[in-house]
Amino acid sequence: MYKHILIPTDGSPTAAKAVEAGIDYARETAARVTFFIAVPEYQVPYVSEDAARKPVMSVEEHERRSAEKACAILAPALERARTCGVEFASDHALSNKPYEAIVEAARRHGCDAIFMGSHGRKALSRLLHGSQTLNVLTHSDIPTLVLR
């Protein structure tokens, strides 16, 4: 029986299935949950953007906006856990490789399971968009339940 579940989400309907399953499991087993999201890292502006006098966002502004975005995406999951009486926490990280951030978050928080959604992309779509779920399965030694 798992005691602490990491539930990464991007706010998509597929991720919402993992949120629901994780909350249901936690409620039935008295496990606690950590909801997690990885948001893109700061992108250094190109010289041409500076030369064109386009507004450039500072690192601090990017971090502030990223935290706001993370909170907004996590809010429905947090509210659902709250109404179900599940013990929960939340976290976010800046990362251009979400799977690495997910694996690291699970380790950092001492999670013994990961519940996550998979879009089930095939062939060209997987090549173009990647599969964060497949990468988590490949790089993590923590049991991972995949929902589609």
trRosetta pair geometry for C-beta under 8 A, 3 or more apart (Angstrom, degrees):
i j d omega theta_ij theta_ji phi_ij phi_ji
1 29 5.4 -173 -168 -157 114 132
1 31 7.5 -152 160 -65 90 111
2 5 5.7 73 132 -69 133 90
2 25 7.4 22 58 149 116 128
2 29 7.0 76 62 108 67 156
2 31 5.5 27 105 -112 78 148
2 112 5.1 -172 -142 90 84 103
2 113 4.0 -32 -126 -3 151 134
2 143 7.4 -129 -83 71 124 125
3 29 8.0 -121 -97 132 44 114
3 31 5.3 -171 -154 -125 24 86
3 32 7.1 13 156 23 65 80
3 112 5.9 54 40 26 80 132
4 31 6.3 -162 -68 -172 26 94
4 32 5.3 -8 -111 66 75 89
4 33 7.6 172 -158 -86 54 24
4 34 7.0 27 178 -8 95 102
4 109 6.9 -155 155 133 129 98
4 110 6.0 34 81 105 158 82
4 111 4.8 -127 116 -118 96 56
4 112 5.7 94 53 11 80 85
4 113 7.6 156 85 32 47 77
5 22 5.2 -174 127 -153 144 106
5 25 6.8 89 -48 89 160 124
5 26 6.1 -118 25 -71 129 106
5 31 5.7 63 -12 138 102 135
5 32 7.5 -174 26 93 72 42
5 33 5.1 -22 68 -111 95 73
5 34 7.3 -173 91 28 47 66
5 111 6.2 65 -147 -153 13 111
5 112 7.7 -55 -78 60 50 66
5 113 4.9 -31 -111 79 79 98
5 114 7.1 141 -165 -105 71 22
5 115 5.6 14 -178 -2 124 106
6 33 7.8 138 -101 -162 19 62
6 34 5.2 -25 -109 70 66 98
6 36 5.8 -4 -169 2 98 130
6 102 7.1 140 137 -169 136 79
6 105 6.0 133 -143 112 140 102
6 106 4.4 -105 -2 -96 156 84
6 109 6.4 129 -83 64 107 135
6 111 4.1 -37 -28 -99 98 174
6 113 7.3 -172 26 95 71 47
6 114 4.8 -24 69 -109 99 76
6 115 7.6 175 83 25 49 64
6 142 7.8 43 26 127 121 154
7 18 5.8 167 -152 133 97 101
7 19 5.7 110 163 -102 140 58
7 22 4.2 -136 -83 33 132 175
7 23 8.0 -10 -49 -42 167 72
7 33 5.8 -2 1 -167 117 110
7 34 7.2 168 24 82 70 46
7 35 5.3 -31 73 -107 97 63
7 36 6.9 154 77 21 44 79
7 77 7.0 -168 104 -166 130 143
7 114 7.6 154 -85 -161 36 58
7 115 5.1 -16 -102 67 86 96
7 116 7.0 164 -150 -80 52 63
8 15 7.4 -87 113 -140 63 116
8 18 7.8 -3 63 109 58 149
8 35 7.9 128 -103 -168 23 52
8 36 4.7 -43 -99 79 69 97
8 37 6.7 129 -159 -89 72 41
8 38 7.3 -5 -150 -6 121 92
8 98 7.4 124 -179 170 144 109
8 102 4.7 -37 -61 -117 151 115
8 105 7.4 122 -80 64 102 143
8 114 7.1 5 -1 -163 99 107
8 116 5.2 5 52 -105 95 117
8 132 8.0 -116 115 137 147 132
8 136 7.9 -159 23 -84 146 154
9 12 7.7 -165 -172 30 76 67
9 15 4.1 123 -141 162 74 130
9 16 7.4 73 -141 -69 121 46
9 18 7.0 -168 -87 74 86 112
9 19 5.7 27 -85 -63 136 113
9 35 6.2 -21 12 -164 116 98
9 36 7.3 134 17 69 68 47
9 37 5.9 -49 71 -80 67 94
9 73 6.7 -178 110 148 102 105
9 74 6.9 133 65 -101 121 64
9 77 5.9 171 8 -47 163 150
9 117 7.7 58 -116 12 67 113
10 15 5.2 168 35 -36 68 155
10 37 6.5 127 -96 -134 46 100
10 73 6.9 -52 -176 -173 31 143
10 98 7.9 -16 -75 -136 114 160
11 15 6.4 29 23 64 14 138
11 16 7.8 24 -171 -56 30 91
11 37 7.8 27 -29 -111 88 137
11 73 4.0 -95 -57 -148 121 99
11 76 7.8 102 -129 32 82 122
12 15 4.7 96 54 9 78 101
12 16 6.9 -129 100 -11 43 87
12 117 7.0 -143 80 88 106 149
12 119 7.5 -21 125 -82 158 103
13 16 5.3 -48 -148 27 35 120
13 17 7.2 46 152 -26 61 91
14 17 6.0 -44 -166 18 37 112
14 18 7.6 29 143 -8 61 99
14 117 3.9 146 143 160 83 138
14 118 6.8 -110 173 70 130 21
14 119 5.3 -123 -28 -86 174 63
14 147 7.6 166 -179 102 71 85
14 148 6.8 -20 -145 -140 104 48
15 18 5.7 -53 -161 36 46 110
15 19 6.4 51 142 -24 71 102
15 116 7.2 -29 -125 -159 77 69
15 117 4.4 -132 -87 23 39 134
16 19 5.2 -47 -147 33 39 118
16 20 6.4 40 154 -19 67 102
16 76 7.9 -24 -115 109 104 133
16 117 7.5 28 30 -53 40 150
17 20 5.9 -53 -150 37 30 110
17 21 6.3 26 154 -15 65 109
17 117 5.4 107 55 -99 98 114
17 147 4.5 -151 119 130 112 130
17 148 7.4 -7 81 110 158 5
18 21 5.7 -55 -141 42 32 109
18 22 5.9 34 158 -20 66 110
18 115 4.7 162 -170 139 94 88
18 116 5.0 14 -133 -138 164 19
18 117 4.3 -126 -18 -43 116 79
18 145 7.7 154 -133 98 95 91
18 147 4.7 176 -76 38 73 124
19 22 5.9 -59 -145 39 24 110
19 23 6.3 21 158 -16 62 109
19 35 7.4 30 -119 -115 100 113
19 76 7.9 53 153 107 165 94
19 77 4.7 -110 -144 -115 133 107
19 80 6.7 83 150 66 115 149
20 23 5.9 -58 -145 38 27 108
20 24 6.2 27 156 -19 64 108
20 80 7.5 -76 -93 165 63 153
21 24 5.7 -55 -146 37 30 112
21 25 6.2 29 155 -18 65 107
21 115 5.7 -158 93 -172 105 138
21 145 7.2 -129 127 118 137 132
21 147 5.5 170 3 -67 151 152
22 25 5.7 -54 -145 37 29 110
22 26 6.1 29 156 -18 65 109
22 33 5.8 106 148 -122 113 129
22 115 3.9 -178 -76 62 105 150
23 26 5.7 -55 -143 39 30 112
23 27 6.2 33 156 -22 64 106
23 33 6.7 -33 -90 -44 60 164
23 77 7.7 -161 -54 -161 123 78
23 80 5.8 -73 -88 127 168 109
23 81 5.4 -135 -116 -93 113 72
23 84 5.4 102 172 47 114 163
23 86 5.5 -137 -148 -9 78 161
24 27 5.8 -55 -148 34 28 111
24 28 6.4 19 157 -13 63 111
25 28 6.0 -65 -150 41 28 106
25 29 6.0 -11 166 12 67 117
25 31 6.5 -10 125 37 87 134
25 115 7.1 169 27 -67 143 150
26 29 6.5 -76 -134 54 23 87
26 30 7.5 -16 178 166 58 4
26 31 4.3 -102 -123 71 70 89
26 32 6.6 78 -149 -111 122 10
26 33 5.0 -60 -75 -44 159 108
26 81 7.5 -1 79 -133 147 100
26 84 7.9 95 83 114 103 130
26 86 4.5 66 112 -142 125 126
26 87 7.6 -136 173 46 123 67
26 88 7.9 65 150 -74 165 90
27 84 5.1 -81 -81 161 131 116
27 85 6.7 88 -123 70 97 87
27 86 5.4 -78 -70 -74 76 104
31 86 8.0 -2 80 -153 64 104
32 86 7.3 143 -130 170 47 82
32 87 4.0 -50 -113 93 97 107
32 88 6.5 179 -171 -82 79 37
32 89 7.5 37 161 -1 116 91
33 81 6.0 -131 61 -121 136 140
33 86 5.8 24 9 148 119 125
33 87 7.2 149 22 89 69 57
33 88 4.6 -19 70 -110 92 89
33 89 7.6 -175 97 30 53 59
34 88 7.0 154 -90 -162 33 67
34 89 4.8 -17 -112 69 82 92
34 90 6.8 157 -165 -97 64 26
34 91 6.1 8 177 7 112 109
34 105 7.2 -159 120 158 130 107
34 109 4.8 -52 -3 177 170 163
34 111 6.3 -111 34 -73 119 119
35 74 5.2 134 121 -146 131 105
35 77 4.8 137 -118 113 151 138
35 78 6.4 -115 26 -65 151 76
35 81 7.5 -139 -36 -22 122 145
35 88 6.5 24 -11 -174 98 118
35 89 7.5 -165 26 93 69 44
35 90 4.6 -20 66 -111 95 85
35 91 7.5 164 85 27 52 62
36 90 7.2 172 -76 -160 43 60
36 91 5.1 -12 -108 70 85 89
36 92 6.8 156 -159 -91 59 45
36 93 7.6 4 -169 3 103 95
36 101 7.7 -176 161 134 122 97
36 102 6.5 138 107 -118 137 69
36 105 4.7 108 -132 144 155 162
37 70 4.9 178 74 -138 124 88
37 73 5.5 93 -92 90 165 131
37 74 5.9 -129 -9 -60 125 100
37 92 4.9 -16 67 -114 82 96
38 92 7.0 163 -90 -163 28 70
38 93 5.3 -23 -113 69 77 88
38 94 7.5 108 -163 -141 71 9
38 95 4.4 -48 -162 53 120 108
38 97 8.0 -66 162 89 155 36
38 98 3.9 171 64 -122 140 79
38 101 3.9 121 -98 75 130 151
38 102 6.6 -85 -27 -47 125 76
39 66 4.4 164 102 -158 145 101
39 69 5.9 114 -116 87 146 122
39 70 5.5 -103 -30 -65 130 99
39 92 6.2 20 -2 178 104 120
39 93 7.6 175 28 86 68 38
39 94 6.0 -40 76 -108 81 58
39 95 7.7 98 58 34 36 61
40 43 7.4 -8 148 -37 118 100
40 66 7.5 -134 61 -113 58 119
40 94 7.1 -2 118 -157 24 76
40 95 7.7 -82 -119 79 28 33
40 96 5.8 46 -141 -94 73 71
41 94 4.7 96 -99 158 64 101
41 95 6.3 33 -47 -107 97 13
41 96 5.0 -62 14 -37 108 93
42 57 7.9 -143 -140 101 97 105
42 59 5.1 -14 -105 -122 167 77
42 62 4.5 110 -101 99 96 162
42 63 7.4 -37 -57 -50 115 76
42 94 7.1 6 -16 -175 73 144
45 49 4.5 -107 -179 72 109 136
45 50 5.9 118 116 -46 126 89
45 54 7.7 -171 -156 80 133 110
45 56 4.7 -69 -34 -128 158 114
46 49 4.8 104 61 -3 79 99
46 50 7.5 -148 99 0 48 83
47 50 5.7 -57 -156 38 40 111
47 51 6.1 38 149 -19 71 108
48 51 5.5 -53 -141 40 34 112
48 52 6.0 29 158 -15 66 109
49 52 5.9 -58 -143 42 27 106
49 54 4.5 -69 -168 49 81 125
49 56 6.5 115 127 -84 117 99
50 53 7.5 29 175 -79 34 33
50 54 7.5 -75 -69 44 23 80
50 56 6.4 6 -90 -53 78 140
57 61 4.8 -126 -170 87 89 124
57 62 5.3 106 131 -59 122 88
57 65 7.7 -45 -163 9 143 141
58 61 4.5 97 54 6 82 102
58 62 6.9 -142 95 -5 44 86
59 62 5.6 -55 -150 36 32 114
59 63 6.4 32 153 -19 66 105
60 63 5.8 -54 -148 36 31 111
60 64 6.4 32 153 -20 64 105
61 64 5.6 -53 -147 36 33 113
61 65 6.2 28 156 -14 66 107
62 65 6.0 -58 -144 41 28 106
62 66 6.0 31 155 -22 64 110
63 66 5.6 -54 -142 37 28 114
63 67 6.4 31 157 -20 63 104
63 94 7.0 -64 -111 -57 79 141
64 67 5.9 -55 -152 34 28 110
64 68 6.6 27 151 -17 63 106
65 68 5.6 -53 -149 37 35 113
65 69 6.2 36 152 -20 67 105
66 69 5.6 -52 -146 37 32 112
66 70 6.2 34 153 -21 65 105
66 92 7.4 -178 145 135 93 135
66 94 6.0 29 155 -91 163 99
67 70 5.6 -51 -146 36 31 113
67 71 6.3 32 154 -19 64 105
67 92 6.8 162 -119 67 57 139
68 71 5.8 -54 -148 36 30 111
68 72 6.3 29 154 -19 64 107
69 72 5.7 -56 -148 36 30 111
69 73 6.4 24 156 -15 66 107
70 73 6.0 -60 -147 39 29 106
70 74 6.0 18 159 -11 66 115
70 92 3.6 -8 -156 -89 154 164
71 74 5.9 -64 -140 45 26 105
71 75 6.3 50 156 -52 63 96
71 92 7.9 -91 -48 -18 56 143
72 75 5.8 -31 -150 -3 28 121
74 77 5.6 -68 -165 46 56 110
74 78 5.7 54 144 -26 87 109
74 90 5.0 95 174 -150 150 142
74 92 7.3 -120 -36 -60 137 110
75 78 5.7 -59 -143 37 30 111
75 79 6.2 28 161 -18 67 107
76 79 5.8 -56 -146 38 31 110
76 80 6.3 33 155 -21 65 106
77 80 5.7 -53 -147 35 31 112
77 81 6.4 30 154 -17 65 105
77 90 7.9 128 88 -100 113 117
78 81 5.8 -55 -149 37 31 110
78 82 6.2 34 151 -23 64 107
78 88 6.4 -175 -129 110 67 142
78 90 5.9 -44 -80 -50 117 135
79 82 5.5 -52 -147 34 32 116
79 83 6.4 27 157 -15 66 105
80 83 6.1 -57 -148 38 29 106
80 84 6.3 17 156 -10 64 113
81 84 5.9 -66 -146 45 29 105
81 86 4.3 -86 -162 67 83 111
81 88 4.1 42 141 -29 154 151
82 85 7.9 37 175 -66 28 28
82 86 7.8 -77 -56 49 20 73
82 88 7.4 -91 -58 35 63 127
89 109 7.5 -173 76 -140 131 130
91 105 5.8 168 94 -144 135 119
91 109 6.9 -147 -5 -64 152 130
93 101 4.4 -169 77 -153 133 122
93 104 7.4 49 -51 81 174 122
93 105 6.5 -142 -14 -66 130 111
95 98 5.9 137 97 -87 113 40
95 100 6.2 -153 -171 73 140 98
95 101 3.7 -167 20 -51 160 129
97 100 4.2 39 109 13 113 116
97 101 6.8 149 90 -14 65 87
97 135 7.9 -118 -177 147 93 158
98 101 5.4 -61 -148 41 39 111
98 102 6.0 42 155 -25 73 104
98 132 4.8 -20 84 -127 116 135
99 102 5.6 -51 -146 33 33 114
99 103 6.4 31 157 -16 65 104
99 132 4.7 -170 -62 -156 91 71
99 133 7.9 -134 -100 -42 108 13
99 135 3.5 -33 -125 102 174 121
99 136 4.9 -139 -145 -57 94 70
99 139 6.4 103 147 38 114 133
100 103 6.0 -54 -148 38 31 108
100 104 6.2 28 155 -15 65 111
100 135 7.9 -51 -42 144 62 127
100 139 7.3 -42 -94 117 61 161
101 104 5.7 -57 -144 42 29 111
101 105 6.1 33 155 -24 65 107
102 105 5.8 -53 -145 34 27 111
102 106 6.5 29 155 -20 62 104
102 114 6.9 76 164 -141 109 142
102 116 7.3 19 -159 -77 148 151
102 132 7.1 102 -5 170 143 110
102 136 5.3 -42 94 -101 136 120
102 140 7.7 -65 110 -61 95 137
103 106 5.9 -54 -152 33 30 112
103 107 6.6 26 152 -13 63 106
103 136 6.1 -177 -60 -132 91 74
103 139 5.4 -69 -71 110 159 108
103 140 4.6 -151 -116 -82 102 99
103 142 7.6 168 -137 20 71 116
104 107 5.8 -57 -150 39 33 110
104 108 5.9 32 154 -21 69 111
105 108 5.6 -54 -138 39 30 112
105 109 6.0 12 166 -4 66 113
105 111 7.7 27 122 2 72 131
106 109 6.5 -67 -141 47 22 97
106 111 4.3 -83 -152 54 74 122
106 114 5.5 -52 -94 -71 140 110
106 140 6.6 38 58 -139 151 132
106 142 5.1 -127 149 24 143 167
107 110 7.7 27 179 -70 29 33
107 111 7.7 -61 -46 37 20 84
107 142 7.7 -145 -65 -40 68 131
111 114 6.6 81 128 -69 138 70
111 142 6.4 52 101 -160 92 152
112 142 6.7 -163 -163 -149 27 101
112 143 7.3 18 152 35 65 101
113 142 6.5 -178 -105 164 22 99
113 143 5.0 -31 -114 80 80 97
113 144 7.2 158 -167 -90 64 34
113 145 6.8 21 178 -5 112 100
114 136 6.5 -121 115 166 159 135
114 140 6.8 9 3 136 145 165
114 142 5.6 89 -15 109 102 118
114 143 7.3 179 26 97 71 48
114 144 4.3 -15 67 -113 105 83
114 145 7.2 -174 92 28 54 64
115 144 7.7 171 -83 -160 25 58
115 145 4.9 -12 -112 65 72 106
115 147 6.9 24 -178 -10 88 114
116 132 8.0 -103 159 110 145 102
116 133 5.8 -172 110 -109 120 95
116 136 6.6 55 40 59 156 164
116 144 6.6 -24 24 -167 104 104
116 145 7.6 143 25 79 55 58
116 146 6.3 -22 76 -111 75 63
116 147 7.3 -168 103 26 28 83
117 133 7.3 -103 103 -76 37 132
117 146 7.4 92 -145 -163 17 64
117 147 5.2 -48 -103 74 64 86
117 148 6.9 119 -161 -94 74 40
118 131 7.2 22 -147 -160 101 104
118 133 4.1 -72 -97 23 97 171
118 134 7.8 86 -129 -40 123 72
118 146 5.0 18 -17 -173 122 112
118 147 7.2 160 15 71 78 36
118 148 5.2 -42 67 -83 89 91
119 129 7.9 -39 67 113 149 145
119 131 7.9 -141 47 -122 93 81
119 133 7.9 177 15 1 67 127
119 148 7.7 118 -135 -131 6 90
120 148 5.0 64 -49 -139 119 133
121 125 4.1 -131 -162 112 107 110
121 126 4.2 154 113 -71 107 73
121 129 5.9 -148 -108 63 172 123
121 131 6.1 -154 52 -84 110 97
122 125 6.1 52 57 44 48 109
122 126 6.1 -50 -175 -19 6 112
123 126 6.3 121 52 24 16 101
123 127 6.9 -33 152 -8 43 106
124 127 5.4 -55 -147 36 35 115
124 128 6.2 27 157 -14 69 108
125 128 6.0 -58 -144 41 29 105
125 129 5.8 -10 170 16 67 115
126 129 6.6 -70 -126 57 22 84
126 130 6.9 36 -178 -138 58 10
126 131 5.3 -10 -147 -42 99 108
126 134 7.7 43 -156 2 122 149
127 130 7.9 10 -174 -69 13 45
130 135 7.2 1 171 -27 107 128
131 134 3.6 46 106 15 125 114
131 135 6.3 157 94 -13 68 83
132 135 5.7 -59 -150 40 33 112
132 136 6.3 37 151 -22 67 102
133 136 5.7 -50 -148 32 32 110
133 137 6.4 32 153 -17 64 105
133 144 7.9 163 -162 154 79 136
133 146 5.7 90 -173 -124 130 119
134 137 5.6 -54 -150 38 32 113
134 138 6.2 31 152 -19 65 110
135 138 5.5 -55 -143 39 33 112
135 139 5.9 2 167 3 69 116
136 139 6.5 -73 -135 51 23 90
136 140 5.2 -1 178 -3 67 127
136 144 5.9 143 126 -119 111 161
137 140 6.9 -53 -108 42 14 97
137 144 5.7 -130 -92 65 72 144
137 146 7.3 -22 -66 -53 123 130
140 144 6.2 89 81 -43 134 126
